[in-house]
Amino acid sequence: MSKGDDALRALRTHLAGLELPDGARLAPERELSSRLGISRRALREALSRLELEGRIWRGIGQGTFLGPRPPEEPARALPASPPTDIMEARLALEPQLAGLAATKARSEHLAAIEQAVRRGAETVDLQSWGRWDAAFHRAVAQAAQNPLLLGLFDQLQACRARAEWGRLRANAATEAIRRRSVAEHRRIQEAIAGRDPAEAHAAMWDHLQSISAMVREALRAGHGWSGATALPAEDPERPAA
C-alpha cells in the first residue's frame, strides 16, 4: 500500500471518529497533518480524493468543510447553454487563468495541478478520468488566485453539468483522445511550474481547441446537446496572452 493510500485511510478514520455533521469546518491543514502524522502534501492529496468523491469541499479563504459543496443560489446561476457556447466562454477565460497561475501559483497549487495530471494519466476508466480532468482545470483556476475569476469558472462548470456534458464525453472521449488530453495537461502544468505565463496561456488555448474539435465532431454525430446550435468557426486565431 502506498503512502498516499495510508494517508487517505488515516484521514477517513479520523473523520469517521469525529462524527461531525455536513457543513462542519475541519481543522486547518497544519493541525490535521500533525494529528494524523502525515505530511501536508500527503494530506492535500487525500483531501483532493475526498473532494472528488463529494465527501468534503474547500473554499478559498473559507477552509475545508464536510459534505458536498452547497449549490449556487438560483439567482446567480448562468442559463443552460449548448456546449459550443460553453467552449467559447472557456476559451475566453481559462487561458487567462493559466497565464495568471504561472505568475501567482504557490507550492500547494503546483502540487494540486501535478497531482491531477498524474492521477489522470493513471486512470483507466472514463468516469475517473473525467473527475481528474475536472480537478486539473479547477486546480489551475485556483492557482490564479483571483476569487472573481474562480467564481466565473465554477459557474461555467455548473453550465457543463446542465449541458449533458457527461453523455457527450462518453460518446466522444476515446482512449486516444484521453491520452492526448493528458499530454496537453502536462504541457500546461510544466509551463505553470516553469513560471512562463505566455506558454501557459498558449498551452491552455491549444488544449481547449482540441476539446472544441471533439465537441464539434460529437455534435455532428448527434451526441450530447439536444437543442439547436450553430457550430463555431474552426480554430479561431489565438489571442495574445
FENNORMO-V872231 format. One record per residue. N is the residue number from 0. OMEGA is omega in radians with two decimals (* if undefined). Layout:
N_OMEGA, N_OMEGA
This chain:
0_-3.08, 1_3.09, 2_3.11, 3_3.10, 4_3.11, 5_-3.14, 6_3.14, 7_3.13, 8_3.12, 9_-3.14, 10_3.11, 11_-3.13, 12_3.14, 13_-3.10, 14_3.11, 15_-3.14, 16_-3.13, 17_-3.13, 18_3.13, 19_3.12, 20_3.03, 21_-3.13, 22_3.12, 23_-3.14, 24_3.14, 25_3.08, 26_3.10, 27_-3.07, 28_-3.10, 29_3.14, 30_3.14, 31_-3.11, 32_3.11, 33_-3.14, 34_-3.05, 35_-3.13, 36_3.13, 37_3.14, 38_3.12, 39_3.09, 40_3.11, 41_3.11, 42_-3.13, 43_3.12, 44_3.11, 45_3.10, 46_3.11, 47_3.11, 48_-3.14, 49_3.11, 50_3.09, 51_3.13, 52_-3.12, 53_-3.13, 54_3.11, 55_2.95, 56_-3.09, 57_3.10, 58_-3.13, 59_3.13, 60_-3.10, 61_-3.10, 62_-3.12, 63_-3.03, 64_3.07, 65_3.07, 66_3.14, 67_3.11, 68_3.12, 69_3.13, 70_3.07, 71_3.05, 72_-3.10, 73_-3.08, 74_-3.09, 75_-3.06, 76_3.05, 77_-3.14, 78_3.05, 79_-3.06, 80_3.09, 81_-3.11, 82_3.14, 83_3.09, 84_3.12, 85_3.14, 86_3.08, 87_3.12, 88_3.12, 89_3.12, 90_3.11, 91_-2.99, 92_-2.91, 93_3.04, 94_3.08, 95_3.09, 96_3.13, 97_3.10, 98_3.08, 99_3.14, 100_-3.13, 101_-3.13, 102_-2.98, 103_-3.04, 104_3.02, 105_-3.06, 106_3.13, 107_3.06, 108_3.12, 109_3.13, 110_3.14, 111_3.11, 112_3.14, 113_-3.14, 114_-3.13, 115_3.09, 116_-3.10, 117_-3.11, 118_3.06, 119_3.12, 120_-3.08, 121_-3.04, 122_3.13, 123_-3.14, 124_-3.03, 125_-3.09, 126_3.13, 127_3.11, 128_3.13, 129_3.12, 130_-3.13, 131_3.03, 132_3.12, 133_3.14, 134_3.13, 135_-3.07, 136_3.11, 137_3.10, 138_3.08, 139_3.13, 140_3.11, 141_-3.12, 142_3.10, 143_3.06, 144_3.05, 145_-3.05, 146_3.13, 147_3.12, 148_3.09, 149_3.08, 150_3.08, 151_3.11, 152_-3.13, 153_3.08, 154_3.10, 155_3.09, 156_3.10, 157_3.08, 158_3.10, 159_3.14, 160_-3.13, 161_-3.07, 162_3.09, 163_-3.07, 164_-3.14, 165_3.13, 166_3.11, 167_3.14, 168_-3.10, 169_-3.12, 170_-2.99, 171_-3.02, 172_3.10, 173_3.12, 174_3.12, 175_3.12, 176_3.13, 177_3.11, 178_3.12, 179_3.13, 180_3.10, 181_3.11, 182_3.11, 183_3.05, 184_-3.12, 185_3.10, 186_3.10, 187_-3.14, 188_-3.10, 189_3.11, 190_3.12, 191_3.13, 192_3.12, 193_3.10, 194_-3.12, 195_-3.06, 196_-3.14, 197_3.12, 198_3.11, 199_3.09, 200_-3.11, 201_-3.12, 202_3.11, 203_3.09, 204_-3.14, 205_3.13, 206_-3.13, 207_3.03, 208_3.07, 209_3.11, 210_3.12, 211_3.11, 212_3.10, 213_3.14, 214_-3.13, 215_-3.14, 216_3.13, 217_3.13, 218_3.10, 219_3.14, 220_3.09, 221_-3.14, 222_2.98, 223_-3.00, 224_-3.07, 225_-3.14, 226_3.12, 227_3.13, 228_3.07, 229_3.12, 230_3.14, 231_3.10, 232_3.14, 233_2.97, 234_3.07, 235_-3.09, 236_-3.14, 237_3.09, 238_3.09, 239_3.12, 240_*
